[in-house]
Amino acid sequence: MNNWRIRVAGLALMVLGGILFIWSVKYVQSEWPQIFSGLLSVFSTAMGFALLIMPLDLTDERPSND
């Protein structure tokens, strides 16, 4: 996977986490679905942030055919 695809996936997960958080706080009225959707929003935001700051190798470590 290309470096930019990993970064875009992380950004998309962070945006999805924000949308889920707003949805769970604003529109879900019962207790357990609100807790689960809130936890899912925190998890997706954390995974997106981890993908954004994840260090990527700058060198290509595939063996060359010399």
All heavy atoms as TSV, in Angstrom:
chain	resi	resn	atom	element	x	y	z
A	1	MET	N	N	0.843	-1.175	0.000
A	1	MET	CA	C	0.000	0.000	0.000
A	1	MET	C	C	0.891	1.242	0.000
A	1	MET	O	O	1.874	1.308	0.714
A	1	MET	CB	C	-0.906	-0.038	1.237
A	1	MET	CG	C	-1.964	1.014	1.228
A	1	MET	SD	S	-3.056	0.908	2.652
A	1	MET	CE	C	-4.493	0.234	1.880
A	2	ASN	N	N	0.538	2.196	-0.793
A	2	ASN	CA	C	1.317	3.426	-0.877
A	2	ASN	C	C	1.218	4.223	0.412
A	2	ASN	O	O	0.277	4.086	1.182
A	2	ASN	CB	C	0.815	4.290	-2.037
A	2	ASN	CG	C	1.064	3.628	-3.373
A	2	ASN	OD1	O	1.881	2.736	-3.489
A	2	ASN	ND2	N	0.332	4.072	-4.377
A	3	ASN	N	N	2.216	5.085	0.619
A	3	ASN	CA	C	2.232	5.905	1.832
A	3	ASN	C	C	1.035	6.836	1.912
A	3	ASN	O	O	0.455	7.026	2.982
A	3	ASN	CB	C	3.524	6.718	1.887
A	3	ASN	CG	C	4.734	5.843	2.082
A	3	ASN	OD1	O	4.622	4.668	2.412
A	3	ASN	ND2	N	5.899	6.416	1.880
A	4	TRP	N	N	0.647	7.420	0.794
A	4	TRP	CA	C	-0.455	8.374	0.819
A	4	TRP	C	C	-1.781	7.671	1.070
A	4	TRP	O	O	-2.691	8.264	1.655
A	4	TRP	CB	C	-0.495	9.197	-0.460
A	4	TRP	CG	C	-0.743	8.414	-1.708
A	4	TRP	CD1	C	0.181	7.824	-2.508
A	4	TRP	CD2	C	-2.015	8.120	-2.289
A	4	TRP	NE1	N	-0.440	7.179	-3.548
A	4	TRP	CE2	C	-1.784	7.349	-3.443
A	4	TRP	CE3	C	-3.321	8.438	-1.942
A	4	TRP	CZ2	C	-2.819	6.886	-4.246
A	4	TRP	CZ3	C	-4.350	7.983	-2.750
A	4	TRP	CH2	C	-4.080	7.214	-3.894
A	5	ARG	N	N	-1.920	6.407	0.667
A	5	ARG	CA	C	-3.165	5.682	0.934
A	5	ARG	C	C	-3.324	5.398	2.421
A	5	ARG	O	O	-4.434	5.440	2.952
A	5	ARG	CB	C	-3.200	4.375	0.153
A	5	ARG	CG	C	-3.432	4.565	-1.316
A	5	ARG	CD	C	-3.573	3.249	-2.010
A	5	ARG	NE	N	-3.714	3.453	-3.440
A	5	ARG	CZ	C	-3.721	2.487	-4.324
A	5	ARG	NH1	N	-3.565	1.240	-3.930
A	5	ARG	NH2	N	-3.860	2.755	-5.594
A	6	ILE	N	N	-2.219	5.109	3.095
A	6	ILE	CA	C	-2.268	4.883	4.541
A	6	ILE	C	C	-2.663	6.168	5.248
A	6	ILE	O	O	-3.489	6.174	6.164
A	6	ILE	CB	C	-0.910	4.355	5.032
A	6	ILE	CG1	C	-0.648	2.969	4.457
A	6	ILE	CG2	C	-0.863	4.307	6.549
A	6	ILE	CD1	C	0.727	2.437	4.727
A	7	ARG	N	N	-2.085	7.284	4.827
A	7	ARG	CA	C	-2.418	8.571	5.444
A	7	ARG	C	C	-3.868	8.970	5.181
A	7	ARG	O	O	-4.553	9.480	6.072
A	7	ARG	CB	C	-1.493	9.667	4.928
A	7	ARG	CG	C	-0.035	9.396	5.117
A	7	ARG	CD	C	0.340	9.429	6.568
A	7	ARG	NE	N	1.791	9.311	6.684
A	7	ARG	CZ	C	2.399	8.676	7.655
A	7	ARG	NH1	N	1.718	8.125	8.612
A	7	ARG	NH2	N	3.703	8.592	7.695
A	8	VAL	N	N	-4.357	8.732	3.982
A	8	VAL	CA	C	-5.754	9.062	3.659
A	8	VAL	C	C	-6.706	8.160	4.446
A	8	VAL	O	O	-7.751	8.621	4.920
A	8	VAL	CB	C	-5.992	8.961	2.137
A	8	VAL	CG1	C	-7.472	9.027	1.796
A	8	VAL	CG2	C	-5.232	10.061	1.413
A	9	ALA	N	N	-6.338	6.886	4.616
A	9	ALA	CA	C	-7.172	5.987	5.420
A	9	ALA	C	C	-7.216	6.459	6.870
A	9	ALA	O	O	-8.272	6.411	7.516
A	9	ALA	CB	C	-6.634	4.561	5.331
A	10	GLY	N	N	-6.097	6.926	7.398
A	10	GLY	CA	C	-6.079	7.456	8.754
A	10	GLY	C	C	-6.933	8.698	8.895
A	10	GLY	O	O	-7.669	8.856	9.878
A	11	LEU	N	N	-6.847	9.578	7.921
A	11	LEU	CA	C	-7.671	10.786	7.959
A	11	LEU	C	C	-9.153	10.449	7.854
A	11	LEU	O	O	-9.986	11.034	8.551
A	11	LEU	CB	C	-7.245	11.730	6.834
A	11	LEU	CG	C	-7.901	13.091	6.811
A	11	LEU	CD1	C	-7.532	13.867	8.070
A	11	LEU	CD2	C	-7.474	13.851	5.575
A	12	ALA	N	N	-9.482	9.481	7.007
A	12	ALA	CA	C	-10.880	9.068	6.872
A	12	ALA	C	C	-11.406	8.447	8.161
A	12	ALA	O	O	-12.554	8.688	8.549
A	12	ALA	CB	C	-11.017	8.085	5.712
A	13	LEU	N	N	-10.568	7.657	8.837
A	13	LEU	CA	C	-10.991	7.080	10.112
A	13	LEU	C	C	-11.204	8.153	11.167
A	13	LEU	O	O	-12.131	8.055	11.986
A	13	LEU	CB	C	-9.958	6.069	10.598
A	13	LEU	CG	C	-10.088	4.652	10.066
A	13	LEU	CD1	C	-8.898	3.816	10.500
A	13	LEU	CD2	C	-11.371	4.020	10.535
A	14	MET	N	N	-10.367	9.179	11.168
A	14	MET	CA	C	-10.559	10.266	12.126
A	14	MET	C	C	-11.847	11.026	11.851
A	14	MET	O	O	-12.587	11.378	12.776
A	14	MET	CB	C	-9.358	11.208	12.110
A	14	MET	CG	C	-8.149	10.624	12.780
A	14	MET	SD	S	-6.821	11.791	12.948
A	14	MET	CE	C	-7.492	12.907	14.160
A	15	VAL	N	N	-12.143	11.278	10.601
A	15	VAL	CA	C	-13.389	11.964	10.241
A	15	VAL	C	C	-14.591	11.096	10.599
A	15	VAL	O	O	-15.582	11.587	11.152
A	15	VAL	CB	C	-13.377	12.339	8.743
A	15	VAL	CG1	C	-14.742	12.802	8.271
A	15	VAL	CG2	C	-12.324	13.401	8.482
A	16	LEU	N	N	-14.493	9.795	10.317
A	16	LEU	CA	C	-15.575	8.881	10.678
A	16	LEU	C	C	-15.787	8.846	12.185
A	16	LEU	O	O	-16.929	8.829	12.662
A	16	LEU	CB	C	-15.270	7.473	10.163
A	16	LEU	CG	C	-16.269	6.389	10.537
A	16	LEU	CD1	C	-17.586	6.630	9.825
A	16	LEU	CD2	C	-15.711	5.027	10.218
A	17	GLY	N	N	-14.715	8.869	12.948
A	17	GLY	CA	C	-14.834	8.895	14.396
A	17	GLY	C	C	-15.520	10.156	14.895
A	17	GLY	O	O	-16.335	10.104	15.808
A	18	GLY	N	N	-15.208	11.279	14.294
A	18	GLY	CA	C	-15.871	12.525	14.666
A	18	GLY	C	C	-17.343	12.516	14.341
A	18	GLY	O	O	-18.181	12.967	15.134
A	19	ILE	N	N	-17.686	11.988	13.185
A	19	ILE	CA	C	-19.094	11.907	12.787
A	19	ILE	C	C	-19.852	10.958	13.701
A	19	ILE	O	O	-20.974	11.251	14.134
A	19	ILE	CB	C	-19.205	11.482	11.309
A	19	ILE	CG1	C	-18.702	12.612	10.413
A	19	ILE	CG2	C	-20.628	11.099	10.949
A	19	ILE	CD1	C	-18.553	12.231	8.965
A	20	LEU	N	N	-19.245	9.816	14.030
A	20	LEU	CA	C	-19.891	8.876	14.947
A	20	LEU	C	C	-20.084	9.476	16.333
A	20	LEU	O	O	-21.097	9.236	16.990
A	20	LEU	CB	C	-19.057	7.595	15.058
A	20	LEU	CG	C	-19.281	6.527	14.007
A	20	LEU	CD1	C	-18.273	5.413	14.187
A	20	LEU	CD2	C	-20.678	5.987	14.082
A	21	PHE	N	N	-19.110	10.247	16.787
A	21	PHE	CA	C	-19.231	10.870	18.100
A	21	PHE	C	C	-20.379	11.865	18.131
A	21	PHE	O	O	-21.196	11.861	19.062
A	21	PHE	CB	C	-17.920	11.559	18.476
A	21	PHE	CG	C	-17.973	12.224	19.813
A	21	PHE	CD1	C	-17.893	11.473	20.966
A	21	PHE	CD2	C	-18.119	13.597	19.919
A	21	PHE	CE1	C	-17.953	12.075	22.208
A	21	PHE	CE2	C	-18.177	14.210	21.149
A	21	PHE	CZ	C	-18.091	13.444	22.311
A	22	ILE	N	N	-20.469	12.702	17.127
A	22	ILE	CA	C	-21.564	13.680	17.071
A	22	ILE	C	C	-22.906	12.960	16.965
A	22	ILE	O	O	-23.869	13.326	17.635
A	22	ILE	CB	C	-21.348	14.655	15.901
A	22	ILE	CG1	C	-20.139	15.536	16.189
A	22	ILE	CG2	C	-22.588	15.497	15.651
A	22	ILE	CD1	C	-19.698	16.375	15.023
A	23	TRP	N	N	-22.966	11.911	16.153
A	23	TRP	CA	C	-24.202	11.157	15.995
A	23	TRP	C	C	-24.608	10.489	17.306
A	23	TRP	O	O	-25.783	10.506	17.683
A	23	TRP	CB	C	-24.031	10.117	14.900
A	23	TRP	CG	C	-25.241	9.254	14.702
A	23	TRP	CD1	C	-26.430	9.614	14.149
A	23	TRP	CD2	C	-25.367	7.885	15.087
A	23	TRP	NE1	N	-27.284	8.554	14.157
A	23	TRP	CE2	C	-26.659	7.482	14.716
A	23	TRP	CE3	C	-24.504	6.980	15.681
A	23	TRP	CZ2	C	-27.104	6.187	14.946
A	23	TRP	CZ3	C	-24.957	5.693	15.902
A	23	TRP	CH2	C	-26.247	5.313	15.542
A	24	SER	N	N	-23.633	9.911	18.020
A	24	SER	CA	C	-23.983	9.210	19.257
A	24	SER	C	C	-24.422	10.176	20.351
A	24	SER	O	O	-25.274	9.849	21.165
A	24	SER	CB	C	-22.803	8.370	19.744
A	24	SER	OG	O	-21.759	9.186	20.217
A	25	VAL	N	N	-23.852	11.369	20.382
A	25	VAL	CA	C	-24.235	12.325	21.421
A	25	VAL	C	C	-25.550	13.021	21.079
A	25	VAL	O	O	-26.399	13.228	21.941
A	25	VAL	CB	C	-23.103	13.361	21.621
A	25	VAL	CG1	C	-23.544	14.510	22.493
A	25	VAL	CG2	C	-21.879	12.686	22.212
A	26	LYS	N	N	-25.736	13.332	19.810
A	26	LYS	CA	C	-26.869	14.171	19.434
A	26	LYS	C	C	-28.152	13.380	19.151
A	26	LYS	O	O	-29.235	13.832	19.506
A	26	LYS	CB	C	-26.470	14.976	18.194
A	26	LYS	CG	C	-27.365	16.134	17.892
A	26	LYS	CD	C	-26.776	16.993	16.794
A	26	LYS	CE	C	-27.617	18.216	16.565
A	26	LYS	NZ	N	-27.067	19.059	15.520
A	27	TYR	N	N	-28.023	12.215	18.515
A	27	TYR	CA	C	-29.220	11.551	18.005
A	27	TYR	C	C	-29.595	10.257	18.718
A	27	TYR	O	O	-30.748	9.844	18.654
A	27	TYR	CB	C	-29.072	11.264	16.512
A	27	TYR	CG	C	-28.939	12.524	15.698
A	27	TYR	CD1	C	-27.758	12.830	15.039
A	27	TYR	CD2	C	-29.994	13.423	15.613
A	27	TYR	CE1	C	-27.624	13.990	14.307
A	27	TYR	CE2	C	-29.877	14.585	14.878
A	27	TYR	CZ	C	-28.698	14.866	14.219
A	27	TYR	OH	O	-28.578	16.010	13.509
A	28	VAL	N	N	-28.667	9.582	19.362
A	28	VAL	CA	C	-28.990	8.315	20.015
A	28	VAL	C	C	-29.462	8.618	21.424
A	28	VAL	O	O	-28.760	9.259	22.205
A	28	VAL	CB	C	-27.760	7.375	20.022
A	28	VAL	CG1	C	-28.102	6.082	20.721
A	28	VAL	CG2	C	-27.284	7.103	18.611
A	29	GLN	N	N	-30.658	8.145	21.768
A	29	GLN	CA	C	-31.249	8.486	23.059
A	29	GLN	C	C	-31.133	7.363	24.087
A	29	GLN	O	O	-31.067	7.629	25.269
A	29	GLN	CB	C	-32.721	8.855	22.871
A	29	GLN	CG	C	-32.924	10.067	21.994
A	29	GLN	CD	C	-32.277	11.311	22.561
A	29	GLN	OE1	O	-32.298	11.532	23.769
A	29	GLN	NE2	N	-31.668	12.119	21.712
A	30	SER	N	N	-31.105	6.102	23.657
A	30	SER	CA	C	-31.021	5.011	24.624
A	30	SER	C	C	-29.571	4.818	25.070
A	30	SER	O	O	-28.629	5.195	24.382
A	30	SER	CB	C	-31.582	3.720	24.035
A	30	SER	OG	O	-30.942	3.426	22.829
A	31	GLU	N	N	-29.413	4.190	26.227
A	31	GLU	CA	C	-28.114	4.206	26.900
A	31	GLU	C	C	-27.066	3.323	26.216
A	31	GLU	O	O	-25.978	3.785	25.890
A	31	GLU	CB	C	-28.304	3.763	28.349
A	31	GLU	CG	C	-27.035	3.835	29.160
A	31	GLU	CD	C	-27.276	3.431	30.592
A	31	GLU	OE1	O	-28.411	3.068	30.941
A	31	GLU	OE2	O	-26.322	3.467	31.359
A	32	TRP	N	N	-27.373	2.036	26.029
A	32	TRP	CA	C	-26.339	1.124	25.526
A	32	TRP	C	C	-25.920	1.405	24.087
A	32	TRP	O	O	-24.726	1.364	23.782
A	32	TRP	CB	C	-26.788	-0.326	25.701
A	32	TRP	CG	C	-26.650	-0.753	27.124
A	32	TRP	CD1	C	-27.662	-0.955	28.008
A	32	TRP	CD2	C	-25.433	-0.969	27.834
A	32	TRP	NE1	N	-27.149	-1.294	29.230
A	32	TRP	CE2	C	-25.790	-1.321	29.152
A	32	TRP	CE3	C	-24.093	-0.898	27.493
A	32	TRP	CZ2	C	-24.832	-1.603	30.118
A	32	TRP	CZ3	C	-23.151	-1.184	28.461
A	32	TRP	CH2	C	-23.519	-1.531	29.748
A	33	PRO	N	N	-26.835	1.682	23.161
A	33	PRO	CA	C	-26.351	2.042	21.816
A	33	PRO	C	C	-25.502	3.314	21.812
A	33	PRO	O	O	-24.555	3.428	21.040
A	33	PRO	CB	C	-27.636	2.242	21.011
A	33	PRO	CG	C	-28.632	1.414	21.705
A	33	PRO	CD	C	-28.284	1.485	23.153
A	34	GLN	N	N	-25.809	4.248	22.697
A	34	GLN	CA	C	-25.003	5.463	22.775
A	34	GLN	C	C	-23.602	5.146	23.298
A	34	GLN	O	O	-22.608	5.685	22.804
A	34	GLN	CB	C	-25.683	6.484	23.667
A	34	GLN	CG	C	-24.994	7.823	23.653
A	34	GLN	CD	C	-25.731	8.852	24.489
A	34	GLN	OE1	O	-26.429	8.498	25.435
A	34	GLN	NE2	N	-25.581	10.107	24.126
A	35	ILE	N	N	-23.516	4.253	24.264
A	35	ILE	CA	C	-22.202	3.862	24.788
A	35	ILE	C	C	-21.392	3.146	23.713
A	35	ILE	O	O	-20.209	3.449	23.507
A	35	ILE	CB	C	-22.376	2.977	26.037
A	35	ILE	CG1	C	-22.912	3.806	27.196
A	35	ILE	CG2	C	-21.061	2.306	26.422
A	35	ILE	CD1	C	-23.324	2.985	28.399
A	36	PHE	N	N	-22.008	2.196	23.021
A	36	PHE	CA	C	-21.275	1.445	21.996
A	36	PHE	C	C	-20.848	2.321	20.824
A	36	PHE	O	O	-19.726	2.211	20.330
A	36	PHE	CB	C	-22.097	0.254	21.504
A	36	PHE	CG	C	-22.203	-0.852	22.505
A	36	PHE	CD1	C	-23.408	-1.494	22.709
A	36	PHE	CD2	C	-21.107	-1.252	23.249
A	36	PHE	CE1	C	-23.511	-2.507	23.643
A	36	PHE	CE2	C	-21.195	-2.263	24.183
A	36	PHE	CZ	C	-22.410	-2.893	24.377
A	37	SER	N	N	-21.728	3.194	20.369
A	37	SER	CA	C	-21.346	4.061	19.253
A	37	SER	C	C	-20.300	5.089	19.690
A	37	SER	O	O	-19.425	5.459	18.909
A	37	SER	CB	C	-22.569	4.753	18.659
A	37	SER	OG	O	-23.222	5.518	19.631
A	38	GLY	N	N	-20.362	5.527	20.940
A	38	GLY	CA	C	-19.330	6.425	21.446
A	38	GLY	C	C	-17.984	5.744	21.537
A	38	GLY	O	O	-16.945	6.314	21.191
A	39	LEU	N	N	-17.976	4.501	22.014
A	39	LEU	CA	C	-16.719	3.747	22.069
A	39	LEU	C	C	-16.168	3.466	20.676
A	39	LEU	O	O	-14.953	3.518	20.449
A	39	LEU	CB	C	-16.923	2.439	22.828
A	39	LEU	CG	C	-17.078	2.556	24.338
A	39	LEU	CD1	C	-17.411	1.209	24.940
A	39	LEU	CD2	C	-15.805	3.114	24.946
A	40	LEU	N	N	-17.052	3.163	19.739
A	40	LEU	CA	C	-16.616	2.942	18.359
A	40	LEU	C	C	-16.037	4.212	17.758
A	40	LEU	O	O	-15.055	4.165	17.014
A	40	LEU	CB	C	-17.784	2.430	17.511
A	40	LEU	CG	C	-17.469	2.070	16.068
A	40	LEU	CD1	C	-16.487	0.916	16.022
A	40	LEU	CD2	C	-18.744	1.719	15.343
A	41	SER	N	N	-16.606	5.355	18.103
A	41	SER	CA	C	-16.076	6.616	17.586
A	41	SER	C	C	-14.694	6.900	18.157
A	41	SER	O	O	-13.793	7.342	17.438
A	41	SER	CB	C	-17.025	7.767	17.901
A	41	SER	OG	O	-16.992	8.087	19.267
A	42	VAL	N	N	-14.502	6.633	19.447
A	42	VAL	CA	C	-13.182	6.844	20.054
A	42	VAL	C	C	-12.161	5.882	19.460
A	42	VAL	O	O	-11.023	6.269	19.171
A	42	VAL	CB	C	-13.280	6.689	21.592
A	42	VAL	CG1	C	-11.918	6.638	22.228
A	42	VAL	CG2	C	-14.094	7.822	22.175
A	43	PHE	N	N	-12.548	4.624	19.255
A	43	PHE	CA	C	-11.634	3.642	18.672
A	43	PHE	C	C	-11.235	4.020	17.250
A	43	PHE	O	O	-10.060	3.947	16.884
A	43	PHE	CB	C	-12.282	2.257	18.695
A	43	PHE	CG	C	-11.433	1.197	18.074
A	43	PHE	CD1	C	-10.317	0.718	18.739
A	43	PHE	CD2	C	-11.740	0.668	16.835
A	43	PHE	CE1	C	-9.520	-0.258	18.173
A	43	PHE	CE2	C	-10.962	-0.299	16.261
A	43	PHE	CZ	C	-9.847	-0.769	16.924
A	44	SER	N	N	-12.202	4.425	16.434
A	44	SER	CA	C	-11.868	4.767	15.046
A	44	SER	C	C	-11.023	6.040	14.975
A	44	SER	O	O	-10.128	6.149	14.140
A	44	SER	CB	C	-13.133	4.903	14.202
A	44	SER	OG	O	-13.911	5.969	14.656
A	45	THR	N	N	-11.283	6.990	15.865
A	45	THR	CA	C	-10.455	8.197	15.899
A	45	THR	C	C	-9.029	7.862	16.320
A	45	THR	O	O	-8.064	8.367	15.742
A	45	THR	CB	C	-11.056	9.234	16.856
A	45	THR	OG1	O	-12.396	9.513	16.439
A	45	THR	CG2	C	-10.264	10.519	16.849
A	46	ALA	N	N	-8.890	6.997	17.311
A	46	ALA	CA	C	-7.554	6.603	17.764
A	46	ALA	C	C	-6.800	5.834	16.688
A	46	ALA	O	O	-5.596	6.058	16.477
A	46	ALA	CB	C	-7.662	5.765	19.032
A	47	MET	N	N	-7.466	4.943	15.987
A	47	MET	CA	C	-6.798	4.192	14.914
A	47	MET	C	C	-6.425	5.115	13.758
A	47	MET	O	O	-5.365	4.955	13.148
A	47	MET	CB	C	-7.700	3.059	14.415
A	47	MET	CG	C	-7.842	1.930	15.401
A	47	MET	SD	S	-6.273	1.169	15.833
A	47	MET	CE	C	-5.820	0.433	14.293
A	48	GLY	N	N	-7.281	6.069	13.449
A	48	GLY	CA	C	-6.951	7.026	12.401
A	48	GLY	C	C	-5.762	7.880	12.766
A	48	GLY	O	O	-4.873	8.127	11.940
A	49	PHE	N	N	-5.691	8.329	14.014
A	49	PHE	CA	C	-4.548	9.108	14.465
A	49	PHE	C	C	-3.281	8.270	14.441
A	49	PHE	O	O	-2.203	8.755	14.067
A	49	PHE	CB	C	-4.812	9.650	15.870
A	49	PHE	CG	C	-3.716	10.521	16.393
A	49	PHE	CD1	C	-3.508	11.780	15.860
A	49	PHE	CD2	C	-2.887	10.080	17.407
A	49	PHE	CE1	C	-2.492	12.585	16.334
A	49	PHE	CE2	C	-1.878	10.874	17.889
A	49	PHE	CZ	C	-1.667	12.132	17.362
A	50	ALA	N	N	-3.392	7.006	14.822
A	50	ALA	CA	C	-2.226	6.119	14.788
A	50	ALA	C	C	-1.727	5.922	13.361
A	50	ALA	O	O	-0.512	5.879	13.124
A	50	ALA	CB	C	-2.576	4.775	15.419
A	51	LEU	N	N	-2.629	5.812	12.406
A	51	LEU	CA	C	-2.204	5.676	11.016
A	51	LEU	C	C	-1.560	6.954	10.493
A	51	LEU	O	O	-0.661	6.904	9.657
A	51	LEU	CB	C	-3.381	5.291	10.119
A	51	LEU	CG	C	-3.850	3.841	10.214
A	51	LEU	CD1	C	-5.081	3.638	9.354
A	51	LEU	CD2	C	-2.755	2.892	9.807
A	52	LEU	N	N	-2.027	8.098	10.976
A	52	LEU	CA	C	-1.440	9.358	10.527
A	52	LEU	C	C	-0.029	9.561	11.045
A	52	LEU	O	O	0.830	10.091	10.342
A	52	LEU	CB	C	-2.319	10.539	10.953
A	52	LEU	CG	C	-3.536	10.811	10.104
A	52	LEU	CD1	C	-4.325	11.962	10.689
A	52	LEU	CD2	C	-3.146	11.121	8.680
A	53	ILE	N	N	0.241	9.162	12.289
A	53	ILE	CA	C	1.567	9.416	12.860
A	53	ILE	C	C	2.490	8.210	12.766
A	53	ILE	O	O	3.619	8.273	13.235
A	53	ILE	CB	C	1.458	9.872	14.328
A	53	ILE	CG1	C	0.923	8.770	15.211
A	53	ILE	CG2	C	0.624	11.128	14.444
A	53	ILE	CD1	C	1.054	9.060	16.687
A	54	MET	N	N	2.023	7.129	12.158
A	54	MET	CA	C	2.832	5.922	12.056
A	54	MET	C	C	4.069	6.187	11.203
A	54	MET	O	O	3.964	6.720	10.095
A	54	MET	CB	C	2.005	4.806	11.421
A	54	MET	CG	C	2.728	3.502	11.253
A	54	MET	SD	S	1.662	2.207	10.606
A	54	MET	CE	C	1.248	2.860	9.007
A	55	PRO	N	N	5.252	5.830	11.703
A	55	PRO	CA	C	6.452	6.042	10.890
A	55	PRO	C	C	6.502	5.043	9.737
A	55	PRO	O	O	6.194	3.860	9.909
A	55	PRO	CB	C	7.601	5.805	11.868
A	55	PRO	CG	C	7.030	4.955	12.927
A	55	PRO	CD	C	5.572	5.294	13.014
A	56	LEU	N	N	6.841	5.531	8.577
A	56	LEU	CA	C	6.952	4.691	7.393
A	56	LEU	C	C	8.404	4.668	6.945
A	56	LEU	O	O	9.126	5.650	7.077
A	56	LEU	CB	C	6.062	5.227	6.274
A	56	LEU	CG	C	4.570	5.273	6.594
A	56	LEU	CD1	C	3.822	5.972	5.484
A	56	LEU	CD2	C	4.036	3.879	6.788
A	57	ASP	N	N	8.833	3.539	6.437
A	57	ASP	CA	C	10.206	3.424	5.961
A	57	ASP	C	C	10.400	4.292	4.727
A	57	ASP	O	O	9.604	4.248	3.788
A	57	ASP	CB	C	10.537	1.982	5.619
A	57	ASP	CG	C	10.558	1.086	6.841
A	57	ASP	OD1	O	10.852	1.588	7.940
A	57	ASP	OD2	O	10.285	-0.112	6.679
A	58	LEU	N	N	11.455	5.062	4.739
A	58	LEU	CA	C	11.729	5.922	3.599
A	58	LEU	C	C	12.522	5.212	2.525
A	58	LEU	O	O	12.547	5.620	1.374
A	58	LEU	CB	C	12.508	7.165	4.064
A	58	LEU	CG	C	11.741	8.068	5.023
A	58	LEU	CD1	C	12.638	9.214	5.473
A	58	LEU	CD2	C	10.498	8.597	4.382
A	59	THR	N	N	13.152	4.105	2.868
A	59	THR	CA	C	13.923	3.350	1.885
A	59	THR	C	C	13.154	2.114	1.486
A	59	THR	O	O	12.378	1.556	2.255
A	59	THR	CB	C	15.292	2.920	2.459
A	59	THR	OG1	O	15.060	2.117	3.618
A	59	THR	CG2	C	16.112	4.148	2.842
A	60	ASP	N	N	13.406	1.675	0.278
A	60	ASP	CA	C	12.753	0.491	-0.239
A	60	ASP	C	C	13.638	-0.705	0.108
A	60	ASP	O	O	14.784	-0.772	-0.336
A	60	ASP	CB	C	12.567	0.621	-1.751
A	60	ASP	CG	C	11.629	-0.437	-2.291
A	60	ASP	OD1	O	10.959	-1.104	-1.478
A	60	ASP	OD2	O	11.570	-0.571	-3.511
A	61	GLU	N	N	13.134	-1.653	0.877
A	61	GLU	CA	C	13.945	-2.768	1.329
A	61	GLU	C	C	13.778	-4.019	0.493
A	61	GLU	O	O	14.136	-5.109	0.905
A	61	GLU	CB	C	13.633	-3.058	2.797
A	61	GLU	CG	C	14.006	-1.935	3.708
A	61	GLU	CD	C	13.788	-2.295	5.160
A	61	GLU	OE1	O	13.556	-3.478	5.455
A	61	GLU	OE2	O	13.850	-1.379	5.990
A	62	ARG	N	N	13.235	-3.877	-0.702
A	62	ARG	CA	C	13.128	-5.042	-1.580
A	62	ARG	C	C	14.514	-5.347	-2.156
A	62	ARG	O	O	15.272	-4.440	-2.518
A	62	ARG	CB	C	12.157	-4.747	-2.713
A	62	ARG	CG	C	10.710	-4.842	-2.257
A	62	ARG	CD	C	9.784	-4.600	-3.401
A	62	ARG	NE	N	9.598	-3.139	-3.472
A	62	ARG	CZ	C	9.103	-2.491	-4.512
A	62	ARG	NH1	N	8.752	-3.146	-5.586
A	62	ARG	NH2	N	8.962	-1.204	-4.487
A	63	PRO	N	N	14.843	-6.618	-2.271
A	63	PRO	CA	C	16.165	-6.945	-2.832
A	63	PRO	C	C	16.232	-6.578	-4.307
A	63	PRO	O	O	15.279	-6.737	-5.061
A	63	PRO	CB	C	16.269	-8.464	-2.627
A	63	PRO	CG	C	14.881	-8.945	-2.476
A	63	PRO	CD	C	14.098	-7.805	-1.890
A	64	SER	N	N	17.369	-6.037	-4.680
A	64	SER	CA	C	17.551	-5.658	-6.084
A	64	SER	C	C	18.120	-6.840	-6.871
A	64	SER	O	O	18.787	-7.711	-6.341
A	64	SER	CB	C	18.479	-4.467	-6.189
A	64	SER	OG	O	19.742	-4.817	-5.657
A	65	ASN	N	N	17.824	-6.847	-8.144
A	65	ASN	CA	C	18.313	-7.920	-9.020
A	65	ASN	C	C	19.555	-7.462	-9.740
A	65	ASN	O	O	19.537	-7.108	-10.908
A	65	ASN	CB	C	17.223	-8.313	-10.031
A	65	ASN	CG	C	16.022	-8.933	-9.366
A	65	ASN	OD1	O	16.154	-9.549	-8.315
A	65	ASN	ND2	N	14.854	-8.761	-9.951
A	66	ASP	N	N	20.672	-7.451	-9.052
A	66	ASP	CA	C	21.937	-7.024	-9.673
A	66	ASP	C	C	22.677	-8.196	-10.253
A	66	ASP	O	O	22.821	-9.220	-9.743
A	66	ASP	CB	C	22.840	-6.334	-8.645
A	66	ASP	CG	C	22.259	-4.980	-8.262
A	66	ASP	OD1	O	21.552	-4.405	-9.102
A	66	ASP	OD2	O	22.526	-4.547	-7.135
